[in-house]
């Protein structure tokens, strides 16, 4: 499933196991194991999931847009749904599933995604103070992206077979 | 502080011999006076030098922004009528006061941001001072125009200020970036509501305290606070006539969305991933020029890498790659890290804990992507009272331009190094990026230097130099790096609107009716 398809599809939680959805953490498929039925590009750490519950209580339903560029570029910006207008230039990477709140959509601009498509992103939270208009900064915390390379199975599942080599390394064009 | 203080080290704020004494608390500055925040709340401000809180700052919200915008409009009626000579004189006086307090401002900047004091003393503050003087001169020399449409009809063009403008300042050069926006706006006759970055909210108040009596009340207003609580209400305020922002792409888009609702102009500077291209003839001799080029290679450490134009991609021609990069790595090893208040220190602290965490996360993904670590790659613990500060070892990765560490502005002292085969390959790699703010080119061949500078899609191409920011050299981005050109008199256009008077001196009617 490509992100483009995901954007128009129901939340990926429908395909994830109930247990995974309940804890909000989708365990990535091991590189040598079978392809997961619903591989995901995005995930959320337990700390960030708990934090999102309290932020949702304050601000209502939330979404993320991954930033690029200077200063706080590379930070995932968290906004109330509707505050930031996503457009045709954006890719819907997937949803974060956290018990008790609506699925949280995660977006990135398509041009940036071209460079990021080989990596899996986990939204984590650290102490800090981000600029930008992201909702968490008054709390003394900052959302942060943790990245890992997609496994060969995930690459195939996302239609990125050309990136899979015998050694399991990623060789982007 | 309990660390041993070498004689060339400035005393840390808080000590009696410090050059700056921060107040324990900073309110907003609105309508010519300090005003407590509407919420009654303040937020703590730690120094990245040691991670410890040294002051607290007003936590602004929409009510504070409203108050500041109102105060600014009240001031505008008389400010717009000041003569250009009066405004230029005020800008020059601001520059003079800053110059007389250069060390105070530099120490304040270092303590708030973490940058080495020698950079603040030699670059940040002197450039800010000169920036006021440059726009004092530019506005004096600016003229409107007249057009003779026909023998009886004349078009007069006058420059008029926009009114009240909003400015949102980044944390990497808190004073200099504020002045880049303030000087043209004030010179052109606008009133300003300025929101400093929440990571570095203090040094601008040291500046404001010094110059507050030079400006009429309400001409410059400072509202502190978090982006979501104070920045967004400012950017979306229906009574501002322009919004200026330096930062990243998502917030840049959001600010444009807000500006679109109010149909007001924006200027944006959104960063880059600047290539620094070294052609083979750089290594033809082992002379001063070769030495200069190695300094150019090392410039990714300036301001701890927290520069929108950080030369964070080094592209070295294959024929000299092994020797030049070996020499470059040796040069970077000599970059001295330490107490930012020491004049010996060449690289200081990152501005915040989350910035430190982000840099470390990029080091992690760089290793995962298969980049080869040539130097650094981890956090630095400077020990003593600095052990809680946010320090990173200068880091060099060798890899391919398609890797994420080559495509995203890490905003730390992290260099991504790769090679190119020939001229076309160099330009292709240099331009393979979403951004186009800065670039560097190094060559002994003037024609090659010129062609490369023209072929690289970036707003500023340093040619046989890097990281110079003199007033009078336009600075701004191609591609996703932003809109507008700062640091040059053309920025006046972004803070002015044109009034055309179309005047008929004919005695009789036109003859239609």
Interface residues (C-beta under 8 A of the other chain):
Chain A: X65 X66 X67 X68 X69 X70 X71 X72 X73 X74 X75 X77 X79 X83 X84 X85 X109 X111 X112 X115 X116 X119 X126 X127 X128 X129 X130 X131 X132 X133 X134 X135 X137 X138 X142 X144 X145 X146 X147 X148 X149 X169 X170 X172 X173
Chain B: X43 X59 X170 X171 X172 X197 X198 X199 X226 X227 X228 X229 X231 X232 X235 X246 X247 X248 X249 X250 X251 X252 X253 X254 X257 X269 X270 X271 X272 X306 X308 X352 X353 X354 X355 X357 X358 X361 X362 X364 X365 X368 X369 X370 X400 X402 X403 X404 X407 X408 X409 X410 X411 X434 X435 X437 X480 X481
